[in-house]
Amino acid sequence: MRLVIYRGVGSDLKMVSESELQFPKKGINKFLIKHLNVRTGDFLGLFHQNGGSVAYKLLDNSWERWAGNFSGKVMFTMQNTNSDNWFSSTERIYAVRAEVKDEVTPTNSNFAGNELKDYGKEDTFKNSFVVDTNNPVKEDGIIENFEVFARTGNPFRLAIYRGVGKDMKMVEESRLKFPNLIGINSFNIEPMFVRKGDFLGLFNQNGGSVAYELKDDRYRLDNGDLSGKVLLTEQNRGPNEFFASSNRVYAVRANVIPLDSYLKRIAG
């Protein structure tokens, strides 16, 4: 099974993040998972791979309500369908709970990237890279989670860049990620090592998804001018083949875990 975080109301409920697959034993189980960012009003959900495992109690005499009725306390999908393809609902209580911890970043000093909001635009280029240099990584550390404000469902990858101008090089990237909703999405990734001064970038596969704002009236600067805050590649070019730049801000943000804290955590 996997723990799933949902956001929304009724049939508009959307999955925003999920844990790795967990394998329980009979009885009470406690699982340590990678960080899942949650908000006030979010809900816990479960993905059952080979049938259910988590105990539940029916609160009335109806195993489920008729198809399309989402007034029950628990919503569910049919087998082999998408995470938000709701079929019906029921009055149940599931034996699942999670401890929610506040972020220990009162000044946001460990965040790289920008404010998450709908800036009004998204990229149109396919198979292209952008690098946002507005707010770089502030100290050596590890990124395990990042967030974006998505305007479309187009997939993308988080990329880490190092260097200045024409010498900027991609040093690492995540797997392809698919936004689950229009708005703020949170993604867990394999740990990525970053250094002070690194930048967040994006690879857009089928056109852009992440919101951005133009900071002046020019869509991009002249070809070859890399003085803007965001570096751009053309379509179907390599991650380091920048041809122009632009003064933009992208709605992408990552929490950087200080390296010493991360090493202490994995050492137990």
C-alpha positions in Angstrom: 0.0 0.0 0.0 1.0 3.7 -0.3 -0.1 6.7 1.8 -1.7 9.3 -0.4 -2.4 13.0 0.3 -5.5 14.5 -1.3 -6.6 18.1 -1.6 -10.0 19.5 -2.6 -13.7 18.8 -2.1 -16.0 16.1 -3.3 -15.5 15.0 -6.9 -12.8 17.7 -7.3 -10.5 15.9 -4.8 -7.1 15.5 -6.3 -4.0 13.5 -5.2 -1.1 15.9 -4.6 1.6 13.5 -3.3 2.1 9.9 -2.2 4.6 7.8 -0.3 6.7 4.9 -1.4 5.1 1.4 -1.4 4.9 0.0 2.1 4.6 -3.7 3.2 2.7 -4.1 6.5 2.5 -6.9 8.9 -0.7 -7.8 10.8 -1.4 -5.4 13.6 -0.3 -1.8 14.2 2.5 -0.7 11.8 4.5 2.5 11.8 6.3 3.6 8.6 8.9 6.3 8.1 8.5 8.0 4.8 10.1 10.8 2.8 8.6 14.2 3.6 5.1 14.8 2.2 4.1 18.5 2.3 0.5 19.0 3.5 -1.8 21.9 4.1 -4.7 22.6 6.4 -7.7 20.7 5.1 -5.8 18.0 3.3 -6.9 14.3 3.6 -5.2 11.0 4.0 -5.8 8.3 1.4 -4.6 4.9 0.6 -3.5 3.1 -2.6 -4.1 -0.7 -2.4 -1.9 -2.6 -4.9 -3.0 -6.2 -4.3 -6.2 -5.7 -2.3 -6.7 -4.0 1.0 -4.7 -4.2 4.2 -5.8 -1.4 6.4 -8.7 -2.1 8.8 -12.0 -0.1 8.4 -15.4 0.1 10.1 -18.7 0.6 8.4 -20.7 3.4 10.0 -24.1 2.4 8.5 -25.6 -0.6 6.9 -24.6 0.3 3.3 -21.3 -1.1 2.1 -21.2 1.7 -0.5 -23.5 4.4 -2.0 -24.7 4.3 -5.5 -22.3 5.3 -8.3 -21.8 9.0 -8.5 -22.9 9.7 -4.9 -20.0 11.4 -3.2 -21.7 12.5 0.0 -20.1 9.7 2.1 -17.1 10.2 4.4 -14.8 8.0 2.3 -14.5 8.1 -1.5 -13.1 5.4 -3.6 -12.1 4.5 -7.2 -12.8 1.4 -9.2 -9.9 -1.0 -9.7 -7.2 -0.1 -12.2 -8.3 3.5 -12.6 -6.6 6.8 -12.0 -6.1 8.3 -8.5 -8.9 10.8 -8.9 -11.4 8.9 -11.1 -14.0 8.6 -8.3 -16.7 6.0 -8.5 -18.7 6.2 -5.3 -18.4 6.9 -1.6 -19.3 5.2 1.7 -19.6 5.9 5.5 -16.4 4.3 6.9 -13.5 5.0 9.2 -10.1 3.6 8.3 -7.4 2.8 10.8 -4.8 5.2 9.4 -3.2 8.3 10.9 -0.1 10.4 10.4 2.0 12.8 12.5 2.2 16.2 10.9 5.3 18.3 11.8 5.8 22.0 11.2 8.6 23.0 8.9 11.6 24.0 10.9 12.5 26.9 8.7 11.0 30.0 10.3 12.8 32.4 8.0 12.6 30.1 4.9 16.4 30.4 4.8 16.8 26.8 3.5 14.6 27.3 0.5 15.9 27.7 -3.0 13.5 29.1 -5.7 10.6 31.4 -5.6 7.1 32.1 -4.2 4.5 29.5 -5.3 1.7 31.3 -7.1 0.0 31.6 -10.5 2.2 34.1 -12.3 -0.1 34.0 -15.4 2.1 32.3 -18.0 3.7 28.9 -18.8 6.3 27.9 -21.4 5.3 26.7 -24.9 8.6 25.1 -26.0 8.8 21.3 -26.0 11.8 19.3 -25.0 13.6 22.4 -23.7 15.3 23.5 -20.5 15.1 26.7 -18.4 17.2 27.7 -15.4 16.0 30.2 -12.8 18.8 32.1 -11.1 16.7 34.4 -8.9 17.2 32.6 -5.6 20.0 30.0 -5.6 20.8 27.3 -3.1 22.2 29.0 0.1 24.2 26.1 1.5 25.4 22.6 0.7 22.7 20.0 1.3 20.2 17.6 0.0 16.9 18.1 -1.9 14.3 15.3 -1.4 11.1 17.3 -2.2 10.2 20.2 -4.4 7.0 22.2 -5.2 5.7 24.0 -8.2 2.6 26.0 -9.2 1.3 24.1 -12.2 -0.9 25.7 -14.9 -1.2 22.6 -17.0 -0.8 18.8 -16.7 2.3 18.7 -18.9 5.2 16.6 -17.3 8.5 18.0 -16.4 11.8 17.3 -14.5 13.6 19.3 -11.8 17.2 20.0 -12.9 20.1 21.2 -10.8 22.5 23.6 -12.5 25.9 24.8 -11.4 28.1 27.7 -12.9 27.6 31.1 -14.4 26.3 32.2 -17.8 27.7 30.2 -20.7 29.6 28.0 -18.2 26.3 26.9 -16.6 26.0 23.1 -16.6 23.3 20.7 -15.5 24.7 18.4 -12.8 21.6 16.4 -11.8 17.9 15.9 -12.6 14.9 14.2 -11.2 12.6 11.6 -12.9 9.7 12.9 -14.9 6.9 14.3 -12.8 3.2 14.8 -13.7 1.2 17.5 -12.0 -1.9 16.1 -10.3 -3.9 19.4 -10.2 -3.8 23.0 -11.4 -2.2 24.8 -8.5 0.5 23.9 -6.0 1.9 20.4 -6.4 4.5 18.7 -4.2 6.9 15.9 -5.4 9.2 13.5 -3.6 12.4 12.7 -5.5 15.5 10.6 -5.0 18.0 12.6 -2.8 19.9 15.2 -4.9 23.1 16.7 -3.6 23.4 20.5 -4.1 26.1 23.0 -3.4 25.8 26.6 -2.3 25.2 28.7 -5.4 23.4 26.0 -7.4 20.2 26.9 -9.3 16.9 25.2 -9.9 16.0 24.4 -13.5 13.2 22.7 -15.4 13.0 20.3 -18.4 9.6 20.7 -20.2 8.8 17.7 -22.2 5.5 18.5 -23.9 5.4 22.3 -23.3 5.4 24.1 -20.1 3.4 23.5 -16.9 5.1 25.6 -14.2 3.8 29.2 -13.9 6.2 32.1 -14.6 6.1 35.9 -14.6 7.8 38.3 -17.0 9.6 41.0 -15.0 9.9 43.3 -18.1 8.1 43.7 -21.4 10.5 41.4 -23.3 9.6 37.7 -23.8 13.3 37.0 -24.1 16.5 39.0 -24.7 18.4 38.8 -28.0 19.9 35.5 -29.1 23.2 35.0 -27.3 22.4 37.4 -24.5 22.6 35.4 -21.3 22.4 38.4 -18.9 18.8 37.7 -17.9 17.7 35.9 -14.7 16.5 32.8 -16.6 18.5 30.9 -19.2 16.8 29.2 -22.1 17.5 26.4 -24.5 15.8 25.9 -27.8 13.6 22.9 -28.5 15.3 19.5 -28.9 18.7 20.8 -27.7 20.9 19.6 -24.9 20.5 20.8 -21.3 23.6 23.2 -21.5 23.0 24.6 -25.0 21.6 28.0 -24.0 20.7 30.4 -26.8 19.0 33.3 -24.9 17.8 34.5 -21.6 14.8 36.3 -20.1 13.9 38.3 -16.9 11.4 35.9 -15.4 10.4 34.3 -12.1 9.3 30.7 -12.1 6.9 29.2 -9.4 9.3 26.4 -8.3 10.8 25.9 -4.9 12.8 23.3 -3.1 13.7 22.8 0.6 17.4 22.2 1.1 18.3 19.9 4.0 21.7 21.0 5.4 24.2 18.3 4.7 25.2 17.7 8.4 21.5 17.4 9.3 20.9 14.9 6.5 23.9 12.8 7.5 22.8 12.7 11.1 19.4 11.6 10.1 20.5 8.7 7.8 23.0 7.6 10.5 20.1 7.1 12.9 
